[in-house]
Amino acid sequence: MRAEPERQLIRRIAPFIPPAAALGLVGGAALAGWDAGWSAAIGVSVVAANFLAAALSFAWAARISAMALAAVGVAGYFLRMFTILVLLIALNGLDWFSAVAFVAAVVPATVVLLAFEMKMLSGRMQVELWSIEKGSG
């Protein structure tokens, strides 16, 4: 049985999530105060949760069929984006929340995560992720 590349990505990226959220907290606090810092940390955490939800849903759908994988890819994207929008609207009602800091953290966190994913899925890492057999790696 082949190892799921999505789960391998989670294992390799997960250790970087807490330091990234801490960086958002400290960076936001340094630039605009603790309210902005917490808003930025939440933004980084939302990006991480979005990645984890996508990876787990793709791993699940890949076991079912190519059609399920395509459906999860399209429907899951819109569902996750809608969830982020609802979360942003809900948090924006809090006095301490900074939507600007939230978005200012979400954008670079997403770009860094995508770059990290591309690096991992190219070259030698791609071969490792897509060809590892469980129990033989």
Secondary structure, 3 states (H helix, E strand, C coil): CECCHHHHHHHHHHHHHHHHHHHHHHHHHHHHCHHHHHHHHHHHHHHHHHHHHHHHHHHHHHHHCHHHHHHHHHHHHHHHHHHHHHHHHHHHCCCCCCHHHHHHHHHHHHHHHHHHHHHHCCHHHHHHHHHCECCCC
